[in-house]
Amino acid sequence: MSARHWAQVGLTAVLAAGGVSMLSARCARADDYSDLLDILRAKGALTQVEYSTLLARHRHHAVEPASAQAPRRGRGAAARHGAVTTEAAADGAVMPAVLAAQRAADSAAASARAAEASMLAARSTIDSPSVVRVAPYVAGKGLTFKAGQIDINFSGFVNGFYSYNSPGHGLPVAGGLSSGGSGFDSSAVRNGLLPAGFVLKLSTTQSGIDLSAVLGLYPGLNNANPGAFNANSGGSSVGLGTAGIDLRQVYVTAGTKSFGTVKLGRDLALFGSDAILNDATLLSVGTTGSNTAPANTSLGRIGLGYVYADWIPQISYASPVIAGFQGSVGVFQPLDAFNFAGGGLSAQSTQHSSPMVQGKITYDFKIGELSTRIWSSFLIQHQQGLTSGLLAETDRRGAMAEAGEIGAKLTYGPAQAVVYYYRGSGLGTTGLFFDGIAPNGHKRDSEGYYVQGAYNFTKRFKLVGSYGVSNLYLASGDTATGLVRRNQSEVGAAYYDLTDWLKLVAEYAHTQAAAHNGNSASDNTVSGGAILFF
């Protein structure tokens, strides 16, 4: 039986079998039984109601009027002998029950102590640095393993699309992003704007400093044909080829919540980063670039509304978020002025005595159900030792490339909108410093924008539409009239989340390019496929 049962049996027997005389005759005995009640309640053998009832009954008998006791004191030896005999009998009946209750309570307490010791030992084993645990999984956030004080996160994505590209009539445009001048339809099984990605992140806290190390591996589907852009160069549709491996992320961070975070290594730059991360074609194809021999990725909206941010070696700092504001600034590996259009239409450089500098500020706020992010950033870099058909190395001509951008993303219930604008001098178009400087060494101005709207009709189904333009203007004395003046595209896409991991995509994109001399070209692309995040 339980300890509570034995306690109740024992105490009831005390009161019913003559415990009144024992409790009232000697204060020490009365104190003993009060203490016993307290002990049994503390051990859980009695409920509060049972404790109060028994204690009240005990006190009632303990204060019984003295007149009730007098006859007993006046009796003779035989009476006193009878009382002692009765008391002894009561003690004999009660004490085994009380002792049994005490033993049961002690046994229960010992069992509780043993269980607590076992639990503490198990917890100590689980928390041991030698035990690797898996944190609760969140879809799309990867797997996180905890090895002592170190968190190891492995995440990634894989995608594949069938794309059919149909060029319209047109003439070649140097630096244009439309395939319209080729005249040939093409089919491809390829990556979209994203390649596959496998990202390993280790993080911990040491001496109050949050530390992390990140390694990002981004392979493509199609055969690589390395050129100036390495894995991002045009592909090679020839047997026995292998896919390109793009190791674009290798960096460490260190910081605190009050100080901010310092980053050292190769990662996405600041200028243009929010533009591409909010671009819906990041999850689809957009403009294909080359579809006959696909590269690691398509273009999406790169060069058709923004300039590619790129993954650049850097030492950068991001402040803490204060009232929704966060600032970032850094020095970056300087990049060459590059003649992307070819044919001697742009100057080039390979000399850099100073770094590229970029900075960005973001502001996140919410008004009712409207969530908004506004961002703005800048870029400057001195291009030195420019060379071209008109400039010799001995001319030592240089130019200061400058650019700025501003954008906003608004979310209201199931609806989203993105608006973005950039302008640069010497910045170029499509990629950083592509065709940004004329052969005579003068800077070309450029600007672009895109607008995008999305609506979630259900939790799983979303439609997106976007339009974007990138313009490149001729410099003073510039005669490169065959150079691209305008790249633009319209994109419509449907996304359906089949599961928490797998997203199905169907998309249509129309791309146009126009040159300063009047040449133009256009094409249409239909793509369908899937992207999986884990």
C-alpha positions in Angstrom: 0.0 0.0 0.0 1.0 3.7 -0.4 2.7 5.8 2.3 -0.3 8.0 2.4 -2.6 5.0 3.2 -0.4 3.8 6.0 -0.2 7.3 7.5 -3.9 7.6 7.5 -4.4 4.2 9.1 -1.8 4.9 11.8 -3.1 8.3 12.7 -6.8 7.2 12.8 -5.8 4.3 15.1 -4.0 6.8 17.4 -7.1 8.9 17.8 -9.7 6.1 18.0 -7.8 3.8 20.4 -7.1 6.1 23.2 -4.6 8.5 21.8 -6.5 11.3 23.5 -5.0 10.4 26.9 -1.5 10.0 25.4 -1.6 13.3 23.6 -3.1 15.3 26.5 -1.1 13.7 29.2 2.4 14.7 28.0 3.2 17.8 25.9 6.2 16.0 24.5 3.9 13.3 23.0 1.6 16.0 21.6 4.6 17.7 19.9 5.8 14.3 18.5 2.5 13.7 16.7 2.3 17.2 15.3 5.8 16.8 14.0 4.9 13.5 12.5 2.0 15.1 10.7 4.4 17.8 9.4 6.8 15.2 8.1 4.2 13.1 6.4 2.8 16.2 4.6 6.3 17.3 3.5 6.9 13.9 2.0 3.6 13.9 0.2 2.0 11.1 2.2 -0.8 13.5 3.2 -2.7 16.0 1.2 -3.3 19.5 2.6 -6.9 18.7 3.4 -6.0 15.4 5.2 -3.3 17.2 7.1 -5.6 20.0 8.3 -8.4 17.6 9.3 -6.1 15.3 11.3 -4.3 18.2 13.0 -7.6 19.9 14.0 -8.9 16.6 15.4 -5.7 16.1 17.4 -5.9 19.6 18.9 -9.5 19.1 19.8 -8.8 16.1 21.9 -5.6 17.6 23.3 -7.5 20.4 25.0 -10.3 18.3 26.4 -11.6 19.9 29.7 -9.7 19.0 32.9 -13.0 17.8 34.5 -13.1 15.0 32.1 -9.7 13.8 33.3 -10.4 14.1 37.0 -12.4 10.9 37.5 -9.5 9.0 36.0 -7.1 10.6 38.5 -9.4 9.7 41.4 -9.7 6.1 40.6 -7.8 3.6 42.5 -4.8 1.6 41.5 -6.9 -0.8 39.5 -8.3 2.1 37.5 -4.9 3.5 36.9 -3.7 0.1 36.0 -6.6 -0.3 33.5 -5.7 3.1 31.9 -2.1 2.1 31.5 -3.1 -1.2 30.1 -5.4 0.5 27.6 -2.7 3.0 26.6 -0.2 0.2 26.2 -2.6 -1.7 24.1 -3.3 1.4 22.0 0.4 1.9 21.6 0.9 -1.6 20.6 -1.8 -1.3 17.9 -0.8 2.1 16.6 3.0 2.0 16.5 3.4 -0.8 13.8 1.1 1.2 11.4 3.0 4.5 12.1 6.3 2.8 11.6 5.1 1.2 8.4 4.0 4.6 7.1 7.3 6.1 8.0 9.2 3.3 6.2 7.0 3.8 3.1 7.6 7.6 3.2 11.4 7.0 3.5 11.4 4.5 0.7 9.5 6.9 -1.6 12.0 9.7 -0.8 14.9 7.4 -1.5 13.4 6.4 -4.8 12.9 10.0 -5.7 16.5 10.8 -4.9 17.7 7.9 -7.0 15.6 9.0 -9.9 16.9 12.5 -9.7 20.5 11.3 -9.5 19.9 9.1 -12.6 18.3 12.1 -14.5 21.3 14.3 -13.6 23.7 11.7 -14.8 21.9 11.2 -18.1 21.8 15.0 -18.6 25.5 15.2 -17.9 26.1 12.5 -20.5 24.0 14.2 -23.1 25.7 17.6 -22.5 29.1 16.1 -22.8 31.3 17.5 -25.6 31.9 14.0 -26.8 28.2 13.5 -27.7 26.9 14.9 -31.0 23.2 15.9 -30.9 20.8 17.0 -33.7 18.9 20.2 -33.2 15.2 20.2 -34.2 14.9 20.4 -38.0 13.4 23.5 -39.7 12.5 23.0 -43.4 14.9 24.9 -45.6 17.3 25.7 -42.8 19.5 22.6 -43.1 20.6 20.1 -40.5 22.3 21.4 -37.4 24.5 19.2 -35.3 25.7 20.2 -31.8 29.1 18.9 -30.8 29.7 20.4 -27.4 30.0 24.2 -27.9 30.1 24.0 -31.7 27.1 24.1 -34.0 27.6 22.4 -37.4 25.0 23.4 -40.0 24.8 21.7 -43.4 22.3 23.2 -45.9 21.8 23.5 -49.6 19.6 23.3 -52.7 19.5 21.5 -56.0 17.6 22.6 -59.1 17.0 21.5 -62.7 15.0 23.0 -65.6 14.1 22.2 -69.2 14.4 25.5 -71.2 13.3 26.1 -74.7 14.6 29.2 -76.3 13.2 30.6 -79.6 15.1 33.6 -81.1 13.1 36.3 -82.9 14.4 38.2 -85.9 17.3 40.6 -85.2 20.9 41.6 -85.7 23.8 41.1 -83.4 24.2 43.5 -80.5 27.7 43.7 -78.9 27.2 43.1 -75.2 23.5 42.3 -75.7 21.9 39.6 -73.7 19.3 38.3 -76.2 19.9 35.3 -78.4 17.7 36.8 -81.1 20.6 37.3 -83.6 21.5 33.5 -83.7 18.4 32.4 -85.6 18.4 28.9 -84.1 15.9 27.4 -81.6 17.6 25.6 -78.7 16.7 23.1 -76.0 18.6 22.5 -72.8 18.4 20.7 -69.5 20.2 23.1 -67.2 20.4 25.1 -64.0 18.5 28.2 -63.4 20.0 31.4 -62.0 21.1 29.3 -59.0 23.4 26.4 -59.5 23.3 23.6 -56.9 24.6 24.7 -53.5 26.1 22.8 -50.5 27.0 25.1 -47.6 28.8 24.1 -44.4 28.8 26.5 -41.5 30.5 26.0 -38.1 29.7 28.5 -35.3 30.6 28.8 -31.7 31.2 31.4 -28.9 34.6 31.8 -27.4 35.6 34.5 -24.8 32.3 36.2 -25.4 32.9 36.5 -29.2 30.6 34.8 -31.7 32.7 33.0 -34.4 31.7 31.3 -37.6 33.4 29.7 -40.6 31.5 29.1 -43.9 32.4 27.0 -46.9 30.0 27.2 -49.9 30.3 24.8 -52.8 28.1 25.5 -55.9 28.3 22.9 -58.7 26.4 23.1 -62.0 24.7 20.5 -64.1 26.3 21.1 -67.5 29.9 20.5 -68.7 32.2 23.4 -67.9 34.4 25.2 -70.5 36.5 27.4 -68.3 37.4 30.8 -69.7 37.6 34.3 -68.2 34.6 33.5 -65.9 35.9 30.1 -64.9 32.9 27.9 -63.9 30.5 30.7 -65.0 31.9 30.7 -68.5 29.9 29.2 -71.4 29.4 25.5 -71.2 30.6 22.7 -73.5 28.0 20.3 -74.9 30.6 17.6 -75.7 30.9 14.1 -74.4 33.3 13.2 -71.6 33.0 16.7 -70.1 32.4 17.4 -66.4 30.4 20.0 -64.5 31.9 23.2 -63.2 32.6 23.6 -59.5 32.1 27.1 -58.2 33.7 27.6 -54.7 32.3 31.0 -54.2 32.0 31.2 -50.4 35.0 30.9 -48.1 34.9 33.3 -45.1 35.0 33.7 -41.3 33.1 36.1 -39.1 33.7 37.4 -35.6 31.6 39.7 -33.5 29.2 40.4 -30.7 25.6 41.7 -30.4 26.8 45.0 -29.1 29.8 45.6 -31.4 28.6 44.1 -34.7 30.3 41.6 -37.0 33.6 41.6 -39.0 33.8 39.3 -42.1 37.0 38.2 -43.7 37.0 36.0 -46.9 35.1 35.6 -50.1 31.3 36.2 -50.0 28.6 38.2 -51.8 29.5 41.9 -52.0 27.3 44.7 -50.7 26.5 46.7 -53.8 23.7 44.9 -55.7 23.3 42.2 -53.1 19.7 43.0 -52.1 18.8 43.5 -55.8 19.6 39.9 -56.7 18.4 38.4 -53.4 15.0 39.9 -53.9 14.8 38.9 -57.6 12.1 36.3 -58.2 14.2 34.7 -61.0 16.7 33.6 -58.4 14.4 30.6 -58.1 13.9 30.1 -61.8 15.7 30.8 -65.1 14.8 34.2 -66.5 17.1 35.2 -69.4 19.1 32.1 -70.4 22.3 33.7 -71.8 23.6 30.8 -73.8 21.1 28.0 -74.1 22.9 25.9 -76.7 25.8 25.3 -74.3 24.6 26.3 -70.9 26.9 27.7 -68.3 26.8 27.0 -64.6 23.8 29.3 -64.3 21.4 31.4 -66.4 21.3 35.2 -66.2 17.9 35.6 -64.5 17.6 39.4 -64.4 21.4 40.1 -64.2 22.1 42.8 -66.7 18.4 43.4 -67.2 17.7 45.6 -64.2 20.8 45.4 -62.0 24.5 44.7 -62.1 25.7 41.5 -60.6 26.9 41.9 -57.0 29.4 39.1 -57.4 31.3 37.1 -54.8 34.4 39.1 -53.9 37.3 38.7 -51.4 36.6 41.3 -48.6 37.2 42.6 -45.1 33.8 44.1 -44.2 32.0 45.2 -41.1 28.2 45.0 -40.3 26.9 47.0 -37.4 24.3 45.8 -34.9 20.7 46.4 -35.8 19.5 49.6 -34.0 15.9 50.7 -34.3 15.7 48.8 -37.6 18.8 50.3 -39.1 22.0 48.5 -40.0 25.1 49.8 -41.7 27.8 47.8 -43.5 31.1 48.9 -45.1 34.2 47.1 -46.4 37.3 47.0 -48.5 37.1 44.6 -51.4 39.5 43.0 -53.9 39.6 45.5 -56.9 38.3 44.1 -60.2 39.6 44.9 -63.7 37.8 47.1 -66.2 36.7 44.4 -68.7 35.9 44.5 -72.4 32.9 42.3 -72.3 31.5 43.4 -75.7 34.8 42.5 -77.4 36.0 44.0 -80.7 38.0 46.7 -79.0 34.8 48.5 -77.9 36.0 49.2 -74.3 39.2 49.9 -72.4 40.6 47.5 -69.9 42.8 47.6 -66.8 44.8 45.3 -64.6 46.6 47.8 -62.3 45.2 48.4 -58.8 47.0 50.3 -56.0 43.9 50.8 -53.9 41.0 48.5 -53.0 37.4 48.7 -54.0 35.2 50.3 -51.3 31.5 49.5 -50.8 29.0 50.5 -48.1 25.3 49.8 -47.5 22.6 50.9 -45.1 19.3 49.0 -44.6 16.1 50.0 -42.7 13.4 47.5 -41.7 10.1 48.6 -40.3 6.5 47.6 -40.0 3.3 49.7 -40.1 0.3 47.6 -39.2 0.4 44.6 -41.6 2.8 46.3 -44.0 6.4 45.1 -43.7 9.1 47.1 -45.5 12.8 47.0 -46.2 14.6 49.9 -47.7 18.2 49.7 -48.7 20.8 51.9 -50.3 24.5 51.4 -51.1 27.5 52.8 -52.9 30.7 51.6 -54.7 33.9 53.3 -55.7 37.1 52.0 -57.3 40.0 53.6 -59.0 40.8 52.0 -62.4 44.5 52.5 -63.2 46.7 51.8 -66.2 43.8 51.7 -68.7 44.7 50.2 -72.1 42.9 50.0 -75.5 43.5 50.5 -79.2 43.6 54.2 -78.5 45.5 54.1 -75.2 49.0 52.7 -74.5 50.3 51.6 -71.2 52.7 54.6 -71.1 49.6 56.9 -71.2 48.9 55.9 -67.6 45.3 56.9 -68.0 43.0 56.2 -65.0 39.3 56.6 -64.1 37.4 56.6 -60.8 34.4 54.3 -61.1 31.4 55.2 -58.9 27.9 53.9 -58.4 24.9 54.1 -56.1 21.6 52.2 -55.7 18.3 52.4 -53.8 15.6 49.8 -53.5 12.6 48.7 -51.4 10.6 45.5 -50.7 7.1 45.8 -49.4 5.0 42.9 -48.0 1.3 43.2 -47.2 -0.4 39.9 -46.4 -0.1 37.6 -49.4 1.2 40.5 -51.7 4.8 41.5 -52.3 6.4 44.3 -54.4 10.0 45.2 -55.2 11.2 48.4 -56.7 14.9 49.1 -57.5 17.1 51.7 -59.2 20.9 52.0 -59.8 23.1 54.5 -61.5 26.9 54.5 -62.2 29.8 56.2 -63.9 32.4 53.7 -65.1 30.4 50.9 -63.5 29.4 49.4 -66.9 26.6 46.9 -67.3 25.7 43.2 -66.6 28.9 42.6 -64.5 31.0 45.0 -62.4 33.1 47.2 -64.7 31.9 45.4 -67.9 32.3 47.9 -70.8 32.3 50.8 -68.3 35.1 52.8 -69.9 35.3 53.8 -73.6 38.5 53.2 -75.6 39.5 56.8 -75.2 39.6 56.4 -71.4 36.4 58.3 -70.6 33.8 56.8 -68.3 30.4 55.6 -69.6 27.3 56.3 -67.6 24.8 53.6 -66.9 21.6 53.1 -65.1 18.8 50.5 -64.6 15.8 49.5 -62.7 13.3 46.7 -62.2 9.8 46.4 -60.7 8.4 43.1 -59.5 5.0 42.0 -58.0 4.0 38.7 -56.5 0.9 37.3 -55.0 0.3 34.2 -52.9 -3.1 32.8 -53.9 -2.7 30.0 -51.3 0.1 29.0 -48.9 1.6 26.9 -51.7 0.8 28.7 -55.0 2.3 32.0 -56.1 2.4 34.1 -59.3 5.2 36.6 -60.1 5.6 39.2 -62.8 8.6 41.5 -63.3 10.0 44.0 -65.8 13.6 45.4 -65.8 15.9 47.5 -67.9 19.7 48.2 -68.0 21.0 51.1 -70.0 24.6 51.9 -71.1 25.4 55.3 -72.5 28.2 56.4 -74.7 31.0 58.5 -73.3 32.3 61.8 -74.7 34.1 61.1 -78.0 32.9 57.5 -77.9 32.5 55.9 -81.4 31.5 52.4 -80.3 28.0 52.6 -81.8 27.7 48.8 -82.1 27.7 48.6 -78.3 24.6 47.6 -76.4 22.4 50.6 -75.4 19.7 48.7 -73.7 18.9 45.2 -72.3 15.4 44.6 -71.0 13.2 41.7 -70.2 9.7 40.8 -69.0 9.2 37.6 -66.9 6.1 35.8 -65.7 6.4 32.8 -63.4 4.3 30.4 -61.3 5.6 28.7 -58.2 4.0 25.7 -56.4 5.3 24.2 -53.2 4.7 20.5 -53.6 6.3 19.8 -50.2 8.3 21.8 -47.6 11.4 21.0 -49.6 10.3 20.8 -53.3 9.1 23.8 -55.3 7.8 23.4 -58.9 8.4 26.3 -61.3 6.9 27.3 -64.7 8.1 30.5 -66.4 8.0 32.6 -69.5 10.7 35.2 -70.3 11.0 37.7 -73.2 14.4 39.4 -73.7 15.3 42.3 -75.9 18.6 44.0 -76.7 19.3 47.2 -78.7 22.5 48.8 -79.8 23.4 52.5 -80.3 23.5 52.0 -84.1 19.9 50.7 -84.2 20.6 47.0 -84.3 18.2 45.0 -82.1 17.3 41.4 -81.2 14.8 39.5 -79.1 14.0 36.0 -78.0 11.4 34.0 -76.0 12.1 31.3 -73.4 9.8 28.8 -71.8 11.2 26.9 -68.8 9.8 24.3 -66.4 11.5 22.5 -63.5 11.9 22.2 -59.8 14.2 23.5 -57.0 14.7 21.7 -53.7 15.9 23.3 -50.5 17.0 21.4 -47.5 
